Amino acid sequence: MSAFPIQFFKQVEVTLILDIIKPEERLYENKSLGSEDPYYLFALTSTPVNHDDAMEISGILDWYNDSIRNFLLPNPLKSVRKLSGLYLTTGGFVGSQELKVAGLPPSREKAVWGGDFIQPDINTKGYRIAFSANSDPTGRATITLTQPLLHNIPAGTQIRYGDDVSFQVCVKNRNGGEFGVKDAGKTIFDLELMEQL
């Protein structure tokens, strides 16, 4: 299987969906059996691509069969910080919006950046950092999330950061999915991807 062609999608809008406006739509499109947990919706628009690239992208998108197949989407937003080796110092519990992490550069201002994404190594749920946070002299910080944790996360769990985060998604909407740009002979792809929990 070929990876999702993220390199062609330069315009990205990320929305955290907190409530259920159309429960029947959520039940159909979210294989989490209609879960009411918050999820991310990614609206992606490609750059204009030539015919050959458009054919290949179109084939990949058709293979996803709209909302039938889940796949991993590399974080489509460029992260401000590049961090690795992070881990939880204490467990995180369902409903909490704070995580205590270690492995950061010591005594760094804005060691974690508000708006960047993190992800526990034990599942595919991505979380967004609400506020930038400084690290202490031991390389530890408390991260505040934009939404409550959906799963318990044990102490010692590795935390992926920024560009290392991948979201499990399905295609939510490909209505009109691709369309030509007048007189340019190029194709633009527009689609929405829905995080699967």
C-alpha positions in Angstrom: 0.0 0.0 0.0 1.2 3.4 -0.9 1.3 6.1 1.8 -1.1 9.0 1.8 0.3 11.6 -0.7 0.6 14.4 2.0 3.3 16.1 0.1 0.8 17.4 -2.4 -1.5 19.0 0.2 -0.3 22.4 1.3 -3.5 24.0 2.6 -4.6 22.4 5.9 -7.4 23.3 8.3 -7.7 21.4 11.6 -10.9 21.5 13.6 -11.5 19.8 17.0 -15.0 18.5 16.9 -16.4 18.5 20.4 -20.1 17.8 20.0 -22.4 15.7 17.8 -24.5 17.7 15.4 -25.4 14.8 13.2 -25.2 11.6 15.3 -26.3 9.3 12.4 -23.5 10.7 10.3 -20.9 10.1 13.0 -22.2 6.6 13.5 -21.8 5.8 9.8 -18.5 7.5 9.3 -16.7 6.8 12.6 -16.0 3.1 13.1 -15.8 3.9 16.8 -19.5 2.8 16.9 -20.8 6.4 17.1 -18.5 7.4 19.9 -19.1 10.9 21.2 -15.5 11.5 22.0 -13.9 14.6 20.6 -12.0 14.0 17.3 -10.0 16.1 14.8 -11.3 16.9 11.3 -8.6 17.7 8.7 -9.7 19.7 5.6 -6.9 19.3 3.0 -6.5 21.2 -0.3 -3.7 20.2 -2.7 -1.6 22.4 -4.8 -2.5 22.3 -8.5 -1.0 19.1 -9.9 -0.2 17.9 -13.4 -2.2 15.1 -15.1 0.2 12.3 -14.2 0.3 13.1 -10.5 -3.5 13.7 -10.5 -4.1 10.2 -11.8 -1.9 8.6 -9.2 -3.4 10.7 -6.3 -6.9 9.9 -7.6 -6.2 6.2 -7.6 -4.9 6.3 -4.0 -8.0 8.3 -2.8 -10.3 5.8 -4.6 -8.6 2.9 -2.8 -9.5 4.4 0.6 -13.2 3.9 -0.4 -14.5 7.0 1.3 -15.0 6.1 5.0 -14.5 2.3 4.6 -10.7 2.2 5.2 -8.7 3.7 8.0 -5.1 4.8 7.3 -2.4 6.8 9.0 -2.0 10.5 8.2 1.3 12.0 9.0 0.8 15.2 11.0 -0.1 17.7 8.2 0.9 20.8 10.3 4.5 21.7 10.6 5.4 21.6 14.3 7.3 24.5 15.9 9.5 22.3 18.1 11.3 19.1 17.0 11.5 16.8 20.1 12.1 13.2 20.8 12.7 11.0 23.8 9.8 12.4 25.8 8.0 10.2 28.3 5.3 10.6 31.1 6.7 10.9 34.6 3.2 10.2 36.1 0.2 8.5 34.6 -2.5 10.4 32.8 -6.1 9.5 33.5 -9.3 9.7 31.4 -10.7 13.3 31.7 -7.4 14.9 32.7 -6.1 17.8 30.5 -2.6 17.8 31.9 0.4 15.5 31.3 3.7 15.6 33.2 6.5 14.9 30.8 10.3 14.5 31.0 13.0 14.3 28.3 12.9 18.0 27.3 15.9 20.2 27.0 16.6 21.6 30.5 15.6 25.1 31.5 14.2 26.0 28.1 11.6 28.7 27.6 8.7 27.4 25.6 10.2 23.9 25.6 6.8 22.6 24.3 4.9 24.9 21.9 1.2 25.7 22.1 -0.5 24.4 19.0 1.9 21.5 18.4 0.6 17.9 18.6 1.6 15.1 20.8 0.6 11.4 20.9 1.1 8.6 23.4 3.0 5.7 22.0 0.3 3.3 23.1 -2.5 4.5 20.7 -3.3 6.6 17.6 -5.1 9.5 19.3 -3.5 12.8 18.7 -3.7 15.7 21.3 -3.0 19.3 20.7 -1.0 21.4 23.2 -3.0 24.3 24.5 -0.3 26.5 25.9 3.5 26.7 25.5 5.3 25.5 28.6 8.8 26.0 30.0 10.9 23.1 31.1 12.6 23.0 34.6 16.3 22.3 35.2 15.6 18.6 35.0 13.9 18.7 31.6 10.4 18.3 32.9 7.2 20.2 32.2 3.5 20.0 32.6 1.7 20.0 29.3 -1.9 21.3 29.1 -4.0 19.7 26.4 -6.9 21.3 24.4 -9.1 18.3 25.2 -9.4 15.7 28.0 -7.6 12.4 27.7 -9.8 9.7 26.2 -7.6 6.8 27.6 -5.5 6.2 30.7 -1.8 6.5 29.9 0.6 4.8 32.3 3.8 6.5 33.7 6.8 5.9 31.5 4.8 5.9 28.2 6.8 7.4 25.3 5.3 10.5 23.8 5.6 11.3 20.1 5.9 15.0 19.3 5.0 17.2 16.3 6.2 15.7 13.1 6.4 12.2 14.6 2.6 12.2 15.3 0.4 10.2 12.8 -3.4 10.3 13.0 -5.6 7.3 12.3 -8.2 8.7 9.9 -10.7 7.9 7.2 -11.9 10.0 4.3 -15.0 11.8 5.6 -16.0 13.7 2.5 -14.8 13.7 -1.0 -17.8 15.4 -2.6 -16.5 16.8 -5.8 -13.1 15.5 -4.5 -11.1 16.8 -7.4 -11.7 19.6 -9.9 -9.9 21.3 -12.7 -8.4 24.7 -12.5 -9.5 26.9 -15.4 -7.1 27.2 -18.3 -4.3 25.7 -16.3 -4.8 22.1 -17.2 -4.1 21.2 -13.5 -6.1 19.4 -10.9 -6.8 20.3 -7.3 -7.9 17.8 -4.7 -10.2 18.8 -1.8 -11.1 16.4 0.9 -11.9 16.0 4.6 -10.3 13.4 6.8 -11.9 12.3 10.1 -9.8 11.1 13.0 -10.8 7.5 14.0 -10.6 6.7 17.7 
